[in-house]
């Protein structure tokens, strides 16, 4: 029997502390396409749609693809964009509802919009109103999702990434699609249990390359082989969103047709949550101040070829930070380095100014620190030589995170100042692919020092070429010091902002 499945991708992670707004133009920078046009761009990319379509072709499904919309993490989504994007998906569902056998959605889980703190839950609620309670719906999520009861209630199966850096987009989507096949055949009836921990973040932010966090994913995979357990997702949450349900959660999708599966799902969730709570202080990162970072750079003696890679952790655009913090850059410029690199620093004004000059010119201009100097430093007045100009900032990723995906930085320039090639860009984006530098004349492997605006995704491509990696907290918006941000909506008490004595309460829905 051939099944008809509606698919869509709607992916955005939002920092509620970022003063800006994400509109449709921000989606168009990455992708905002429907139907065949979306499939043409995403079919062979490291994207969830590929995983859905791989299974669809193998099983002979008829697929109606409604939307692929993804934007770099940033501020909350405008009400207009929110309604437009959800409307594309719900209109497609309404038009096809009489022939649909299932729905597969690639979501993030930490989206926020004007007037709505839970867009993913709202989307699922609207779809249920159109399609009814029985049509199978499967979702994929980033492990940095802030899951809600509405998200769990709307999804017969929910599958989150199990890698950070995220390199399992396709595998995660394939997992959800394989379960969808079982649901549509009637061989399983899925339900998703959600457990919420009273924490703002997991100890390592979901890193899958360090203990004890990586062991949680191994345990989840092992549980997924048990009878009646369809998917187990360990979510570290997204602490840069001030919403009620921010923080780590466990999702266990189970089969109602399997005796004892519901009880086993709750036991799995409680066991994993207990470990995450017990390990809440086991952070693998050592966060250096700017002064400590610069001292480390000065004394660095490499033990293998490659650059000393510095994560400008708290100014990660991938966590919704502004990407224009200057504190770390200012410190590095004082060291008179040779053959160093830094970026991507997001400064549309500086990029436009540099494009008013020619290659090889020496230019003086203010760089960075323009969005909110309280977080990460004020603008720097720099004098440097223009080493590269690109009108579109276009590149195609070739690494494990964005391999095959076309990426646009907009107007892009490389300014060499005090031995540092500074990659200055217009559009938002963190560092997670070597091509983000190579496309603009910077060869990361050959550098002495490389500062990256990224927290963890950079490791997939840059750690293999690095002599060493260190992490700096420059005091920008995504600082691991949560107390620099004012939270008002969180469910309290919550660790580490509050003291929680004794065994914590785990909320189950």
Secondary structure by P-SEA (a helix, b strand, c coil): cbbbbbbbbbbbbbcccccccccaaaaaaccccccaaaaaaccccccaaaaaaaaaaaacccccccbbbbbcccccccaaaaaaaaaaaaaaaaaccccccbbbbbccccccccccccaaaaaaaaaaaacccccbbbbbbcccccccaaaaaaccccccccccccccaaaaaaaaaaaaaaaaaccbbbbbbbbbcccccccccccccccaaaaaaaaaaaaaacccccbbbbbbccccccccccccbbbbbbbccccaaaaaaaaaaaaaaaaaaaaccccccccccaaaaaaaaaacccccccccccccccccccccccccccaaaaaaaaaccccccccccccaaaaaaaaaccccbbbbbbccccccccccccccbbbbbbccccccbbbbbcccccccbbbbccbbbbbbccccccccccccccccccccccccccccccccbbbbcccccccccccccccbbbbbccccccccccccccccccccccccccccccbbbbbcc
